[in-house]
Amino acid sequence: MHFALPPRKTSQPPPYVRNSNLTAAAQRRRKQIQLLAYGVLGVLTLYLFFKAFRSFRVADAHEDGGSSIDGPQNIVLVTVFDHATMSKDYMAIVTANRDDYAARHGYKNFYTNTTTYLNLVDPSPSSWSMIPALRHALTEMSSSTFFWHLSADALITNPSLSLESHILQPLEMLMLKDIPVVPPDSVIHTFSHLKPARTHLILSQDIDNLAHTSFILRNTPFSAQTPDNWAHYFLDAWFDPLYRAYAFQKAENHALEHLVQWHPTVLAKLVLIDQRRFNSYNYATPPSKDPLTGNTRTHDSMWQEGDLVVNLKGCRDGAKRDCEEEMRYYFAKWMKEVDRLDGKKPDHDLRPLKTKPVRQD
Ligand SMILES: *[C@@H]1O[C@H](CO)[C@@H](O)[C@H](O)[C@H]1NC(C)=O
């Protein structure tokens, strides 16, 4: 079969072709009108911009309320265990540590596990379960005001520090203002005029990412004045099926980084503080050279005596590390600290480490 030839171009000139018959004077006039129009548009844009900016600042100033988070809070620690990879002993150690901490300060613990959310999370990586787990905790303990999500591979090493005195009350001094929200050089920066009273999410960064293995989320218990709950919105947005299906390289961590950079509604409630305030790692971060600028970046991640938390981040990622062994080292330190504080050892006793199963690789 033969195709018809393509239609030929019409010989009629299109109507928008410049009429070359215009006199020079008419052309000049046209240019002037154009310039004037640009000028008017420019002025209008500037005017609208400043108007919007001013009303934004005014709204900001009004909405703040008190500028700090005062008094004792109703706090919940949220822990998600993974029975497939963590031994009973390991989970018992972590539980003993967190029960002690909660009892000291009148907090509550919410323990759950990845299996519970399997149906929701599958086929995405099980690390996503921290989000429905938090949502679960917010539903079960809806009158609590702050939820601290702390990785199950972390231990509280300075139990006498309360979250109120260590983080919430001094938040104004701790918050890192106007820095790239995602390391090393996101063009999106944290707000420079955020007030603690308007903060709903407290996070830190390690050298590569938002360190979402420890963060504090603020809940807004329902009342006639506060029918909206930002924490619910945030978790639902983060758990969006679209993000889960997108297969970010670092799963929910990268989804969170996307969220804070592209959604001002999230950025506006976010505060970044120094990592070691509540998420020290049990290893130091070596200085790294930025391939673009040639500058050397340093970052302080290494746990030191007195830090609130030690996090064994990445201890499941390779054969070189061993969560159980690393955990027991810090657990022994913690038992000493409890002994020093209370004059007696905690109830939970550390059993000798079972010999490791020999790796077959
Ligand atoms: C996981 O948590 C659920 C409650 O959310 C509990 O019923 C279940 O027993 C737990 N799984 C294991 C293996 O302990």
The ligand as an SDF file (V2000), in Angstrom:
LIG
                    3D

 14 14  0  0  0  0  0  0  0  0999 V2000
    4.5980   -7.9190   66.7150 C   0  0  0  0  0  0  0  0  0  0  0  0
    3.7130   -6.9900   67.3000 O   0  0  0  0  0  0  0  0  0  0  0  0
    2.3730   -7.4220   67.4230 C   0  0  0  0  0  0  0  0  0  0  0  0
    1.5760   -6.2820   67.9810 C   0  0  0  0  0  0  0  0  0  0  0  0
    1.6580   -5.1480   67.1740 O   0  0  0  0  0  0  0  0  0  0  0  0
    2.2950   -8.6470   68.3030 C   0  0  0  0  0  0  0  0  0  0  0  0
    0.9710   -9.1030   68.3660 O   0  0  0  0  0  0  0  0  0  0  0  0
    3.2050   -9.7200   67.7490 C   0  0  0  0  0  0  0  0  0  0  0  0
    3.2490  -10.8020   68.6490 O   0  0  0  0  0  0  0  0  0  0  0  0
    4.6210   -9.1850   67.5370 C   0  0  0  0  0  0  0  0  0  0  0  0
    5.4210  -10.1870   66.8640 N   0  0  0  0  0  0  0  0  0  0  0  0
    6.3530  -10.8660   67.4960 C   0  0  0  0  0  0  0  0  0  0  0  0
    7.0800  -11.8680   66.6570 C   0  0  0  0  0  0  0  0  0  0  0  0
    6.6100  -10.6990   68.6570 O   0  0  0  0  0  0  0  0  0  0  0  0
  1  2  1  0
  1 10  1  0
  2  3  1  0
  3  4  1  0
  3  6  1  0
  4  5  1  0
  6  7  1  0
  6  8  1  0
  8  9  1  0
  8 10  1  0
 10 11  1  0
 11 12  1  0
 12 13  1  0
 12 14  2  0
M  END
$$$$
